[in-house]
Amino acid sequence: HAIASGIMGYYIGYAKFSGTNTIFKGFIIAVLIHGFYDFFLFTETWLAVLVLPLLVAGWIMLRRLMKNALALDRMSGRS
């Protein structure tokens, strides 16, 4: 939940401050990550192991988005 909502939050914030419409992109990414997470866990087969790489990939993506958000904030003079 935290990774999906963090990614969605980045794109909502980016849309607000940049004037672009990136909310749908963030929504799709968050839904896909959370959907695959649930799918892998609820299959109750060997696919459940795929949750770990998904979480790692989601965390890496979220971390990059957070770094980008901080850099954009510094460049704009808001921080």
ZADO-1210 file (C-alpha; in nm, 4 decimals, padded with zeros to 6 digits):
<atoms>
<atom x="00.0000" y="00.0000" z="00.0000" code="HIS" pos="1"/>
<atom x="00.2753" y="00.2443" z="00.0900" code="ALA" pos="2"/>
<atom x="00.4661" y="00.1989" z="-00.2355" code="ILE" pos="3"/>
<atom x="00.1562" y="00.2280" z="-00.4553" code="ALA" pos="4"/>
<atom x="00.0245" y="00.5328" z="-00.2696" code="SER" pos="5"/>
<atom x="00.3688" y="00.6957" z="-00.2706" code="GLY" pos="6"/>
<atom x="00.3952" y="00.6574" z="-00.6473" code="ILE" pos="7"/>
<atom x="00.0434" y="00.7903" z="-00.6959" code="MET" pos="8"/>
<atom x="00.1184" y="01.0809" z="-00.4619" code="GLY" pos="9"/>
<atom x="00.4276" y="01.1766" z="-00.6602" code="TYR" pos="10"/>
<atom x="00.2305" y="01.2018" z="-00.9822" code="TYR" pos="11"/>
<atom x="-00.0505" y="01.3991" z="-00.8158" code="ILE" pos="12"/>
<atom x="00.2033" y="01.6454" z="-00.6741" code="GLY" pos="13"/>
<atom x="00.3887" y="01.6662" z="-01.0030" code="TYR" pos="14"/>
<atom x="00.0629" y="01.7405" z="-01.1854" code="ALA" pos="15"/>
<atom x="-00.0239" y="02.0137" z="-00.9370" code="LYS" pos="16"/>
<atom x="00.3053" y="02.1984" z="-00.9599" code="PHE" pos="17"/>
<atom x="00.3974" y="02.1386" z="-01.3249" code="SER" pos="18"/>
<atom x="00.0583" y="02.1991" z="-01.4797" code="GLY" pos="19"/>
<atom x="00.0725" y="01.8696" z="-01.6677" code="THR" pos="20"/>
<atom x="-00.1809" y="01.5899" z="-01.6436" code="ASN" pos="21"/>
<atom x="00.0223" y="01.3012" z="-01.5019" code="THR" pos="22"/>
<atom x="-00.2390" y="01.1816" z="-01.2530" code="ILE" pos="23"/>
<atom x="-00.3665" y="00.9077" z="-01.4841" code="PHE" pos="24"/>
<atom x="-00.0117" y="00.7769" z="-01.5378" code="LYS" pos="25"/>
<atom x="00.0438" y="00.7561" z="-01.1615" code="GLY" pos="26"/>
<atom x="-00.2912" y="00.5885" z="-01.1127" code="PHE" pos="27"/>
<atom x="-00.2152" y="00.3211" z="-01.3736" code="ILE" pos="28"/>
<atom x="00.1305" y="00.2480" z="-01.2285" code="ILE" pos="29"/>
<atom x="-00.0086" y="00.2261" z="-00.8734" code="ALA" pos="30"/>
<atom x="-00.2954" y="-00.0002" z="-00.9799" code="VAL" pos="31"/>
<atom x="-00.0599" y="-00.2317" z="-01.1699" code="LEU" pos="32"/>
<atom x="00.1855" y="-00.2624" z="-00.8817" code="ILE" pos="33"/>
<atom x="-00.0870" y="-00.3222" z="-00.6258" code="HIS" pos="34"/>
<atom x="-00.2788" y="-00.5532" z="-00.8597" code="GLY" pos="35"/>
<atom x="00.0232" y="-00.7716" z="-00.9319" code="PHE" pos="36"/>
<atom x="00.1048" y="-00.7785" z="-00.5594" code="TYR" pos="37"/>
<atom x="-00.2432" y="-00.9052" z="-00.4747" code="ASP" pos="38"/>
<atom x="-00.2476" y="-01.1472" z="-00.7682" code="PHE" pos="39"/>
<atom x="00.0855" y="-01.3042" z="-00.6713" code="PHE" pos="40"/>
<atom x="-00.0156" y="-01.3448" z="-00.3076" code="LEU" pos="41"/>
<atom x="-00.3675" y="-01.4730" z="-00.3659" code="PHE" pos="42"/>
<atom x="-00.2663" y="-01.7389" z="-00.6189" code="THR" pos="43"/>
<atom x="-00.1162" y="-01.9398" z="-00.3303" code="GLU" pos="44"/>
<atom x="00.1312" y="-02.1034" z="-00.5664" code="THR" pos="45"/>
<atom x="00.4999" y="-02.0548" z="-00.6378" code="TRP" pos="46"/>
<atom x="00.4034" y="-01.7180" z="-00.7915" code="LEU" pos="47"/>
<atom x="00.3884" y="-01.5743" z="-00.4395" code="ALA" pos="48"/>
<atom x="00.7696" y="-01.5612" z="-00.4491" code="VAL" pos="49"/>
<atom x="00.7401" y="-01.2911" z="-00.7161" code="LEU" pos="50"/>
<atom x="00.6111" y="-01.0515" z="-00.4519" code="VAL" pos="51"/>
<atom x="00.9667" y="-00.9930" z="-00.3291" code="LEU" pos="52"/>
<atom x="01.1142" y="-00.8689" z="-00.6604" code="PRO" pos="53"/>
<atom x="00.7986" y="-00.6648" z="-00.7164" code="LEU" pos="54"/>
<atom x="00.8409" y="-00.4929" z="-00.3813" code="LEU" pos="55"/>
<atom x="01.2089" y="-00.4261" z="-00.4476" code="VAL" pos="56"/>
<atom x="01.1339" y="-00.2824" z="-00.7929" code="ALA" pos="57"/>
<atom x="00.8517" y="-00.0704" z="-00.6514" code="GLY" pos="58"/>
<atom x="01.0746" y="00.0609" z="-00.3739" code="TRP" pos="59"/>
<atom x="01.3512" y="00.1495" z="-00.6215" code="ILE" pos="60"/>
<atom x="01.1001" y="00.3318" z="-00.8406" code="MET" pos="61"/>
<atom x="00.9533" y="00.5191" z="-00.5443" code="LEU" pos="62"/>
<atom x="01.2993" y="00.6145" z="-00.4192" code="ARG" pos="63"/>
<atom x="01.3901" y="00.7579" z="-00.7610" code="ARG" pos="64"/>
<atom x="01.0651" y="00.9524" z="-00.7736" code="LEU" pos="65"/>
<atom x="01.1307" y="01.0924" z="-00.4248" code="MET" pos="66"/>
<atom x="01.4810" y="01.2041" z="-00.5262" code="LYS" pos="67"/>
<atom x="01.3387" y="01.3632" z="-00.8393" code="ASN" pos="68"/>
<atom x="01.0702" y="01.5433" z="-00.6378" code="ALA" pos="69"/>
<atom x="01.3300" y="01.6834" z="-00.3990" code="LEU" pos="70"/>
<atom x="01.5496" y="01.7989" z="-00.6881" code="ALA" pos="71"/>
<atom x="01.2550" y="01.9680" z="-00.8595" code="LEU" pos="72"/>
<atom x="01.1608" y="02.1348" z="-00.5313" code="ASP" pos="73"/>
<atom x="01.5134" y="02.2694" z="-00.4837" code="ARG" pos="74"/>
<atom x="01.5277" y="02.3992" z="-00.8439" code="MET" pos="75"/>
<atom x="01.1967" y="02.5804" z="-00.8067" code="SER" pos="76"/>
<atom x="01.3136" y="02.7603" z="-00.4929" code="GLY" pos="77"/>
<atom x="01.0290" y="02.6286" z="-00.2781" code="ARG" pos="78"/>
<atom x="01.2569" y="02.4607" z="-00.0266" code="SER" pos="79"/>
</atoms>
